[in-house]
Amino acid sequence: MRIQRTEKIIILLTAVIMTCCSASGQAQPVISAKISLGTPTQQISPDFSGLSFEMKTLLPGKNGRYFFRPSNKNLIQVFKTLGIKCLRVGGNTADLAGVPIPGHRAIDSFFRFARAAHVKVIYTLRLRGKPDPQRDARIAGYIMRHYPRQMLCFAIGNEPNLYDRQFGKYRQLWNTYARAILHNAPNAKFDGPSSTGSGRWAIDFLQNFGRWPQVILLSQHTYVGGSAWKVPSPTIGREELLSAQMFDVYRRFNRDFGHIAAEYHKPFRLEETNSFYNGGAKNVSDTFASALWGLDYMWWWTTHGCNGLNFHTGNWVAAGPRLTRCRYAVFWTTPRGVDVHPLGYAMEAYHLAARGKVVPVHILAPAGLDLSAYAAATPDGNLYLTIINKTHGPGGRNVDIAIAAGTSYSSAAEMALTAPEHTIAARSGVTLGGASFTSGGKWNGQWHAVSGRARAGVWHIAAPAASAVIVQLHGKHISQTAQVLMRSFK
């Protein structure tokens, strides 16, 4: 999915106007906004946060070592710190004839890593090329005999709509492959269609296979900004990521398949997603703009019933048939350990606050103020509020937010997601709760008590320009559910 050309022109003009506006050097005026909260609704999926890697990552490196191995402590640590619960392997290299299919040793190393990292796996089996369903059936059989507890489901093929084009041919192939796999692995589960672009194939897939009990997920791929190679400039790319038009992109994409998933009572997942395909845009996908976008993106899909999403990542990814440096990476691995990028901070901020049930949020703010807010309520009576202020540059506005939370909360704490000098172009120096990630994959950010008590159940929070703030409201009373849970641990 991509923003239309006319929308990009509007974004470009806006960016130029903002850049040309005189900056007086004085502090921006504080804008007031008010947030009110509704009643908790749907449960947040505990497996929402996921990562996606190229299948080639399972193969041994030049030194003969496997990337996914149980001894890769730094990688395991960053998975746990970020709250990653779903690991998908696939990408273009899952279906490229020139890339070897991982053998038993590679599979063993990968699944032992998954066990150590406490993640469930979506494993892509090859579909493209000369049909060979028995090959995939043997692989699936081996995995399900040895690692059934680590498996979530199998995907048959990666983005088949890009090479099969016609759903009818894919339908016949998928049916043949799935039946062969179930013959070897009767307990196997599937998602599909793992297509990209519009949701037309998702609708066709569920109409043909939605009644199968083995089909447990509707899966889609999307890169919201389109091709990284078509981004006119980093400035325009960053403006595009943070533009209000992005919500229209999400709504159009969800409209195509969201209703069919509900009709068939199947959860849906963005199995592979990120900002711009072809590896991401340099000085866009690797900047603080991607952190503000990513946090908003995760929460938007959470509140629209999505089971989860897997950010495609890695040091390198396949842009078509060739590998390219991954600019949209959540982190890169280095000889020193891991280098967490701005998008990784978004995932950590989400991990801190996305727990329990979604609470509807209503924002009352001046027109044109680019502010998002999301909330979640936990069984222990606490409430987590995520506020994202995407105003930036000369048009940036600091916002004083009055949170009308009622009188059920005794105290509040907050932490901020920020970049140096509040610039969305920052590629380093990002902090969450005043701390950055270590090369060992650890993070030690701190909550800070909100100064001043609430009056009439209203708390005041400052949300500086180009930042996100997470607020934790502590309940005065432990809920009955929490009491039952606490007694069960005695």
N, C-alpha and C positions, 0 to 999 in steps of 0.2 A: 504494500500500500504506500502511496506517496501523495504529498500535497500537490495540488494542481498548479500549473504555471501561473495562473492569475493570482493565486494565493501567495505564491513565492514573490511575485512582483510587489504585492502589498507589503509583505514582510520586509523586502529590500528597501522600499520607500520609507517604511517606519524606521528601519535601522539607520538610514541616511539622515532622516530628520532628527532622530535622537542624537546622532553623532554631531550634527551641526549646531544643536542647541548649545547656547553658552553655558558653561559651568562656572558658577560664581566662586567656587571654592568653599562656600558656606555649607553647613550641614543641611541636609534635606529636611523639609518640614515633616512632622510626624502626622500620619494619617490615622484616623480612628476607624475601627471596624468592630463588629459584634458577631459572636458565634453563639448559636443556640443548638441544643442537642435533642435528638429524638429518642425513641425507644429502641433498644438493641434488636437486630434482625437476624440475618443468617450467620452461621458459624464460619469463621475464617478457616480455610483449609490448613491443617498443620503441615502439609507437604507443599505449600505454595511456592516457597523459594527454591529455585533450581538453577542448575548450570547445564550447558550443552557444549560438547566438545566434538571435534572431528574424529571419525572412526580411526583415522591414521594415528591418532595419539596413543592408541593401544599397542602399536607396533614398537619393538625395541629401538632405541636411539642408536647413534653412531658408536656409542660406548658400550652397546649391548644391554643397557639398563632400560627398564620400563619406567615410563613416567608415572603411570598408575601402579603403585606397588605399596604394600603395607608398611614398608620402612621409610616412605617419603613423609616424614613427620611434619615438616612445614606445610605441605599441601593438606594433610589431614587436619592440621590445626586451623588453617584458614577456612576450610569447609565448616568446621564446628563453630568457629567464631562467627561466621556469617549466617549460621543457621541453615545451611544448605541441606535439604532433605531429599531432593530428587536430582539424579545425575543421568543425563541423556547423552548417548554417544551415537553419532550419525554424521550429518553434514554431507557435503558433496562427495567426500572421500569414501563414504559408505557405499556409493554406487559407481565409483570410477573403476574401470577395468584395469587401469595401470597400478592400482593400489592393492597390495595383497590383503586377503581376508585374514583377520587375526586367527591364529591357531590356538590349541589348548593351553599352551604355556602363557600366551598373552591374555587369554580369557581368565585363567587362574589368577594371574597377578592383578588384573583389573578388579575382579570380584572380591579378592581378599582386601584390596584397598577399599572398596565399597563397604565391606563389612566393618573395617576399622573406622571409616568415616561416618558410619550409621546413616547411609543413604540408600534409597530405593533406585533401581536402574530401569531406564527405558533403553532397550538395546535394538539398534536398527539392523535388520537383515537385508542382504543385497537383493535387489529386484531387477535392476537395469541390466541389459545385455541378453545373452542367450539364456532362456529360462532354465533354471536348475532348482526346482523346489526341494528335491531330496538333499541337496547340499545345505540349504537353510534348515531343513528338518533335522539334519544331523547336529548342526550347531545348536539349535534350540533344545534338542534332546539332551545334549551334553550339559548345557547351562541349567536346565530344569532338574536334572539328576543331582547336580553338585551344588547349585546355589539358588534354590527356590525361594529362600527367605530374603534374598537381596533383590529379587526381581519384582518390578511393578508390571511391566508388559513389554511385548515386542512390537516394533514398528516394521512393516514390510515395505521397504523402499523409502527413499528420501526425495520429497517433492516430485512425485511421479508425473504430476500434471505438466512439468516442464519438458518431459521427453516423450511421454505416451500421448499427451494432448487429448486423446479421446477417452472418456471415462469407461466406455464399454469394454475396451481392451484391458484396461486396468482392473475392472471388476472381475473379469474372467481369470486374470493372473492372480489377483489377490485371493480369490476363492480357492484356486488350485494350491497356492502356497500355504494358506492357512490350514487347509484340510490335511496336507502332508505334515505340517508341523504338529498338529493335534494328534496325528497318528503316532508320532514319536514322543510327543510331550503332551499328554492329555490334560495336564494342569496348566498349560500355557494360557496367557491372557494377551490381548492385543489392544492397540490404539490405531487410529487411522482418521483420515487418509494421509496425514503428514504432508499436505499440499500447501502451496503458497499462493499469494494473490487473493482473489475473491474467495468467498465461502461456498461457491457452487459445488465443488467436489465434496465438501463436507456434507451438504444436503443430500447429494446422491449416495454418498457412502452410508449414511445412516438409514436411508430409505431401502438400501440393499442388505446391509449387515447390522443395522441397529437392534434387531431382535436377538442377535447372537448373545448368549450370556458371557461368552469369552471376550467380547468387545466391551471394554470397561471405560474407555476414554475416547472422546472426539478430539483429535489433534490438528492444530493449524500452525503454520509458520507465518511470520510477518516481520518486516523491517519498515518501521513507520515512516522514515524519511526517504525511502527509495534508494537509488544507487549512490554510493559515496563518490563515484567518479563524475557525477553530474552536479555536485554541490558547487555553486559558482565561486564561493570564497568562504573561509572559516567564519567570518563575521555573519554572513547570511546563514550559514549552516547552524550556528549557535542560536541565532534568532528563530530559525525554523523550529528547532527542538523545543524552545520555550514558548512558542506562539500558542495563542488560544485556539487556532485552527487545528491543532493536534487532536483536540477532543472530538472534532468532527470526523477526523480520520478514524479514531477508535470506534466511534458510534457507527460509522458506515461499515466497518469491518465486522463488528459484532452483530450488526443487523442481519448479515447474510447467513450466519450459522447459529446465533444464540437461540433463536426460537426453535430450531430443529433439535438442538441438544435437549432443551426442556421437554419437548414433545416426546422424545424417546427416553427421558429420564437418565441421560448420560451426562456426566460431568465433562467439561471441555477444558483443554489446556493449550497454552501457547508453547508448544514443544520446542520451538526454536524461534528466538526473537532478539532484536536489538535495535539500534538507532538507524544505521544505514548499512545496506548490504555491500558486498565486495570489501569486507574487512573494516568498515567504518571510515569516517572522514578524519584525516589528520587535523589536529587543533580544533576539533569539534567533538567527536565521539570520545576523546581522551581528556576532556576538560571538565571543569566544575559544572558547566552547563549540562553535561550528561548525568551528573549526580542529582541535580534538581529535577531534570526530566525523568530519570529512572525511578526516583522515589514517588513522584506523581503517577507515573505509568503503572507501577506495581499496585498502588492503592486504587487507581481507577478501575483496574481489572478485578481487584478484590471486591470492590463494592458492586460490581456488575456480575457477580456469581462465578467468576473464573476459578477453576480448581488450582491453577498455578501457572507459572511461566518459567521457562529455562532460558536465561541469557546465554546466547552463543558466545564462546570465549576461547582463550588459548593464546599462546605466543604467536602462533600462525594459524590462519584459517584458509579454506579453499574458496577462492573467488573464481567460480567456474572450474576449469581443469587445473588451475595453477594456484600455488600457495602464495599468500601475501601476508605482510605484517598485520597483526590484529590491533586495530586502533580502538575498537569498542570493547576491548578486554576488561573484564572485572579485575583481573590481576595478571601480571606476567610472572613467570618463575625465572629466577636468576641464580647464578652460582652461590649467592649469599642467602637465598631463600625465596621469599615472595615479595613482589612489589605491587601493593594494592593500589589500584587506580581509582579515580573519583567515583565511578559507577559502583565500586565495591563498598564505598561509604554509604551510598544509597541503600544497598542491600542490608548493611548493618543497621542503619536507622530504621528500616522496615522491620527487621528482626526484633528490635527492641520494643516496638509498639504494636505490631500486628498479632494480637493474641485475644482469644475469646470470641466475642461476637461483634459484628459491625454495628456501629451506632451512627445513624443518619446525622449529617451536619448541615446546618443552614447558615450561610454567611450573609450578613448585611453590611455592605461596604460601598464606597463611592464607585460609580461607573468607571470602568477602565483599570481598576486595581487588580492586577494579576495575582490573585491569592487563591490557594487551594487549601482545604482542610479535611481531615479524615479522623475518625475516632473508633476506638474499640473498647469494649467493656469486658473485664475478666471476672471469673466466678468469685474471686476474693473481694469484690466490691471496688476495685480500682478502675480508673479510666485513663486511657492513653489517647492523647490528641496529637496529631501530626499536622503542623502548619507549614506551608511552603510558599514563600514570598519570591516570586519569579521576576519581580521588577528589578531592573539592573541598569548600570551605567548612568548617564545623565537623567534618565527617566526613573531611576530607582527611588523607591519610597520606603522609609521606615514606617512600620505600622504598629500602633498600640491596639491590641486586641482584647476586648472584653469578652470573657468566656462565661456565658450564663449557664453554669453547671448545676445549679440548685444547692441545697444545703447538706447534701449527703457526704461531702468531702471535707476532711479535717486539715489537710495540708497539701502542698503542691511542690513538685520539683521539675526542673527543666534541663535540657541540654540542647546545644545548637550545632548544626551542620554548617560549617563556614569555609570560605577560601580566603587567602591573603587579600586584603584590601577590597573584599567583597566583589572580586572580579570573576565573571563567569568563564573567562579565558584561562584561568589558572589550571595548570596541569600537575602541580605539586603543592605541598603545604596545606592540603585539605585536612581539617580536623573535625572530629565528632566528639562532643563532650570534652573539648580541649585537648584531645589526644589523637595521634596518628597510629596507624598500624606498624608493628615491628616487622622485620624481615622474617621472623619466626611465625607470622600469621596471628599474632596476639594484638589485642586492643584493650586499653585500660581507661577509657573515657569515664568521666564522673558526672553524676547528677548534681545539680546545684539547687538549693532550696529557693523557692520563689519568695522574694521579699514582700512583706505585707500580707495580711490576712484578707480573705474574701469578705466583701460586704454584700449582704443579701444574696449570697451564693454566686457572686460574680468575681472572677479572678482576672487580673490584668497581666498580659504577657506582651513583651516587646518582640516583634519579628522584624529584624533589620532587612534591608534590601538584599537580594541575592543570597538568601539563606533559608534554612529550614529549622524549625524548632519543634522538639518533642516535649510534650508536657505530660507529666504523670500526676494524676489527682488521686490522693489516697482516701479510700472510703473510711467513714467513721465506724461502720459496723461491718463485720464479716458476714457475708451472705450465708443462707442456710445450706446452699450447695457446697460452699467452701468449708463449712463446719463438718459436713458429712465426709468430704475428702480428707480433711485433717484427721478426723477420727479413724479413718481407714488406714492411716499411716502409723497409728499408735500401737 
